[in-house]
Amino acid sequence: MMKKICSIGLILVLALAAATQAAPTTLAPERMLILVVGPTTTPIHPDEGELVQRLNQLRRQNGLDQMQLATMHYDQPAQARVCREVLSIQSRDLVAVSLVELDAKGNPVRSLYTLSRVNPADLDQLQGAMSRFAQLAGLPLQNQNLAEDFPVSQEVMTSEGLHNTARRLDDLTQALWIEVRNQPMRPDQADRRARQALLNLAENSLLLRQALERGVINPREQFRLVLTQAQEWKDSRPELYLPVPSRAKVAPINDAIKGVRQAWLQLNPGQL
């Protein structure tokens, strides 16, 4: 009788283990990143540029817009260290495409699935990767026509492009704040709101830039703060209320804000 009970218990344990192994582990799509790793920032490897465009098409065609898309480069020491030590992607694997799990702060935690030495012409391989990505995210795959081309306006920023966008906004807002803070306020203090909005935008632009330079791929909180302050900046009408000599610098800041919005939408599709 004891042997029979032990046998039944062993069978139940084995069945439970098999069921656990058979059930695929899924993660929230927002915590997953499609990462393209190339050898150099300048020049961009030809395969990398084409891969980014192709993957962005496949991501949209397969209904995986919730997943972020970004790039890293081995000639950037901080990014190379993340690739080697966190994602186990070596220089011999380039150009690589990897599905990366992110923590709550947007930092890479591990690679879930990696393709090494990828050829952008191999649609079957890339489509297979998308199928695997969808499975890991628990998403239904919406396989549309792979030959369909997207408009040029769907161009994807590289990691360097994202960093440059944040740097530009930081540089412009810091320079204008230094210029404005030493100028007298209007007698009616009608420029108080615009000055405060500029200061807040400059401070949060610096935080966004620093987060990206630390290697955070998608610093959502910093992005949100910048875009919130950008709206306040716009509503404060700086082109009317800042000192006259400084008003010409408002338009370049507004252009830089558009770049940050584009970066936000690329990393967080469908989120305003």
C-alpha positions in Angstrom: 0.0 0.0 0.0 2.8 2.4 0.9 4.6 1.7 -2.4 1.4 2.4 -4.3 0.9 5.8 -2.5 4.6 6.7 -3.2 4.1 5.7 -6.8 1.0 7.9 -7.2 2.8 10.8 -5.4 5.8 10.5 -7.8 3.5 10.4 -10.8 1.7 13.6 -9.6 5.0 15.4 -9.0 6.3 14.4 -12.5 3.0 15.5 -14.1 3.1 18.8 -12.3 6.7 19.4 -13.4 5.9 18.5 -17.0 2.9 20.9 -17.0 5.1 23.7 -15.5 7.7 23.2 -18.2 5.1 23.0 -21.0 3.5 26.3 -20.0 5.4 29.1 -21.8 6.5 32.0 -19.6 4.9 35.2 -20.8 5.8 38.8 -19.9 3.9 42.1 -20.4 4.8 43.4 -23.9 5.7 46.8 -22.3 8.5 45.0 -20.5 10.0 43.6 -23.7 12.3 45.2 -26.1 13.3 44.2 -29.7 17.0 45.2 -29.7 19.2 45.4 -32.8 22.9 45.3 -31.9 25.4 46.6 -34.4 29.2 47.0 -34.4 29.6 50.8 -34.8 27.6 54.0 -34.3 29.5 55.8 -37.1 29.2 54.5 -39.7 26.0 52.4 -39.1 26.5 48.9 -40.5 24.4 48.7 -43.7 22.7 45.5 -42.5 21.7 47.2 -39.2 20.0 50.1 -40.9 18.0 47.8 -43.1 17.2 45.5 -40.3 15.8 48.3 -38.1 13.5 49.3 -41.0 12.5 45.7 -41.7 11.8 44.9 -38.1 9.7 48.0 -37.6 7.6 47.0 -40.6 7.2 43.4 -39.2 6.4 44.7 -35.7 3.5 46.8 -37.1 2.4 44.1 -39.6 2.2 41.5 -36.9 0.4 43.6 -34.3 3.4 43.9 -32.0 3.3 47.7 -31.6 3.3 47.3 -27.8 6.9 46.1 -28.0 9.7 48.7 -28.0 12.3 48.8 -30.7 15.8 50.2 -30.1 19.5 49.8 -31.1 22.8 49.4 -29.3 26.4 49.5 -30.6 29.5 47.7 -29.6 31.7 50.8 -30.1 29.9 52.4 -27.2 31.6 51.1 -24.0 28.5 51.2 -21.7 26.3 49.6 -24.4 28.9 46.9 -25.1 29.2 46.1 -21.5 25.4 45.6 -21.2 25.5 43.4 -24.3 28.3 41.2 -23.0 27.5 41.0 -19.3 23.7 41.2 -19.3 22.5 39.9 -22.7 25.4 37.5 -23.5 25.7 39.0 -27.0 29.4 39.0 -28.2 31.0 40.9 -31.0 31.1 37.8 -33.1 27.3 37.7 -33.0 26.8 41.0 -34.8 24.5 42.1 -36.3 22.2 40.6 -33.7 18.5 40.8 -33.0 17.4 40.0 -29.5 14.2 40.1 -27.5 15.2 41.7 -24.2 13.3 41.7 -20.9 13.3 45.1 -19.1 12.9 45.9 -15.4 10.4 48.5 -14.2 12.9 51.3 -14.8 13.6 50.3 -18.4 17.0 48.6 -17.7 17.9 45.4 -19.6 17.6 42.3 -17.4 18.2 39.4 -19.7 17.9 38.2 -23.3 14.9 36.0 -23.9 15.7 35.1 -27.6 18.6 36.1 -29.8 19.4 35.7 -33.5 23.1 36.1 -34.4 24.6 37.4 -37.7 21.2 38.3 -39.1 20.7 38.9 -42.8 17.9 41.5 -43.4 17.0 39.7 -46.6 16.0 36.5 -44.7 12.3 37.3 -44.2 11.5 33.8 -43.0 14.1 34.0 -40.2 12.8 37.5 -39.1 9.2 36.4 -39.3 10.0 33.4 -37.3 11.6 35.6 -34.7 8.4 37.8 -34.6 6.3 34.6 -34.0 8.6 33.7 -31.1 8.4 37.2 -29.7 4.6 37.2 -29.8 4.6 33.8 -28.1 6.8 35.0 -25.2 4.6 38.1 -24.9 1.3 36.1 -25.0 0.1 38.1 -28.0 -1.8 36.8 -31.0 0.2 37.1 -34.2 -1.4 39.2 -37.0 0.6 38.1 -40.0 -0.1 40.6 -42.8 1.5 40.9 -46.2 5.3 41.0 -45.5 6.0 42.7 -48.8 3.9 45.8 -47.8 6.1 48.9 -47.4 5.5 51.6 -44.8 5.8 55.3 -45.6 9.1 57.0 -45.0 7.6 58.9 -42.1 7.8 55.6 -40.1 11.6 56.1 -39.9 13.0 54.7 -36.7 15.6 56.5 -34.6 18.8 54.7 -33.6 20.0 54.8 -30.0 22.4 57.5 -31.1 19.5 59.5 -32.6 17.5 59.2 -29.4 20.5 60.4 -27.4 21.2 63.3 -29.8 17.5 64.4 -29.5 17.7 64.5 -25.7 21.1 66.3 -25.8 19.8 68.9 -28.2 16.8 69.8 -26.1 19.0 69.9 -23.0 21.6 72.1 -24.6 19.0 74.5 -26.0 17.0 74.9 -22.8 20.1 75.2 -20.5 21.6 77.9 -22.8 18.3 79.9 -22.9 17.8 79.6 -19.2 21.3 80.9 -18.5 20.6 83.8 -20.8 17.1 84.6 -19.4 17.7 84.2 -15.7 20.1 87.2 -15.6 17.7 89.5 -17.4 15.2 91.7 -15.5 11.6 90.6 -15.3 8.9 92.7 -16.9 7.4 95.3 -14.5 4.0 93.5 -14.7 5.7 90.1 -14.2 3.8 88.7 -17.1 6.9 86.6 -18.0 7.0 84.8 -14.7 5.1 81.7 -16.0 7.3 81.5 -19.1 10.5 81.7 -17.0 9.3 79.1 -14.6 8.3 76.8 -17.5 11.7 77.2 -19.1 13.5 76.3 -15.8 11.3 73.2 -15.3 11.8 72.1 -18.9 15.6 72.6 -18.6 15.8 70.6 -15.4 13.8 67.7 -16.7 15.6 67.7 -20.1 18.8 67.3 -18.2 17.4 64.3 -16.2 16.2 62.7 -19.5 19.6 63.1 -21.1 21.4 61.7 -18.0 19.1 58.6 -17.9 19.8 57.8 -21.5 23.5 58.3 -21.0 23.4 55.9 -18.1 22.1 53.3 -20.5 18.4 53.3 -19.6 16.8 52.4 -22.9 13.3 53.8 -22.2 13.3 56.2 -19.2 9.5 56.5 -19.2 9.2 58.8 -16.1 11.8 61.2 -17.5 10.1 61.3 -20.9 6.7 62.0 -19.3 8.1 64.8 -17.2 9.7 66.4 -20.2 6.6 66.2 -22.3 4.4 67.5 -19.4 6.7 70.5 -18.9 6.8 71.0 -22.7 3.1 71.5 -22.7 3.4 74.0 -19.9 6.2 75.7 -21.8 4.0 76.0 -24.9 1.0 77.3 -22.8 3.2 79.9 -21.2 3.6 81.6 -24.6 7.4 82.2 -24.3 7.5 83.7 -27.8 5.4 86.6 -26.4 6.6 87.0 -22.9 10.3 86.2 -22.7 12.8 89.1 -23.2 12.7 90.1 -26.9 16.4 89.2 -27.6 15.7 85.6 -26.4 12.5 85.0 -28.4 14.3 83.7 -31.5 15.5 80.7 -29.5 12.0 79.5 -28.7 11.4 77.9 -32.2 14.5 75.7 -32.0 13.4 74.4 -28.6 10.0 73.6 -30.0 11.6 71.6 -32.8 13.7 69.7 -30.3 10.5 68.9 -28.3 9.0 67.4 -31.4 12.1 65.1 -31.6 11.6 64.0 -28.0 7.9 63.3 -28.8 8.9 61.2 -31.8 11.4 59.3 -29.6 8.7 58.7 -26.9 6.2 57.4 -29.5 8.8 55.1 -31.0 9.6 53.6 -27.6 6.0 53.6 -26.4 3.8 53.1 -29.4 0.2 54.3 -29.1 0.9 56.1 -25.8 0.6 59.9 -25.8 
